[in-house]
């Protein structure tokens, strides 16, 4: 037993000291995986236990103004990260077929590594999505899948920054930040109130764009299964599997909602019954969330219910609670 523990400790030290990128060792939360792991576990506990308990006997907060500002900041932050990914590699000669990690201390190599760290940091800013749900007592949107996704992503990206800050798999982050630009802008406009709904008619196409994103990620990552490339094979497979998972969630939702599934027929029926003046076309975010009439519809990994269609009245820019129902799709 003692020998096994000793070997485990030696393996851990070898992994951290000899197999990681030495350039990032002194960066914030990069020397050890435990701070990130502790934050992720604390997030999960707060989301599922402590947060709802603290709000149990309190009235929900009106956060409309904060939500508008938050989505604006997230839009600008995502745009900056996207620009940095372009300027540190993808617009400066990165190969779409095979791109090894530049582990040198060149200005370009360091710029890419720093961009990867900021992408890692952005996974923590997304925790505010969950906080806002809890403060508004929308606990039905803080599903197990929602918490698992947000809780796992920071640690997953931490591994990329620690061992491969650059190269092939940053194509995933490039696409993801571009989708975030469009998505958070959409949510910002939607949170402004019903008078702005006419400017976001394109939400169905956002769902399509999100699905295309995951197809591109899968194809780009898994091509290395058939091509020799000096890039960590395990990390390539890990990122590719992310694409498989979320494409499955998005495809199932899209078929159910847009191709005539039960929920789609239900939406049409509600429209004809006068519940809404138009069909409410839900969208998914990059984490697999669907919204319909302001609530989660399929595997609510992540939901922004304040971007919903407006029906029989609003309350501070939100759909009135007595006009919405939560329908989970099979």
Buried (B, 14 or more C-beta within 10 A) or exposed (E): EEEEEEEEEEEEEEEBEEEBBEBBEEBEBBBEBEEBBEBBEEBBEBBBEEBBEEBEEEEEEBBBEBBBEBBBBBBEBBBBBBEBBBBBBBEEEBEEEBBBBBBEEEEBBBBBBBBBBBBBBBBBEBBBBBBBBBBBBBBEBBBEBBBEBBBBBBBBBBBBBBBBBBBBBBBBBBBBBBBBBBBBBBBBBBBBBBEEBEEBEEBBEBBBBBBBBBEBBBEBBBBBEEEEBEBBEEBBEBBBEBBEBBBEBBEBBBEBBBEEBEBBEBBEEBBEEEBBEEBBBBBBBBBBBBBBBBBBBBBBBBBBBBBBBBBEEEEEBBBEEEBBEBBEBE
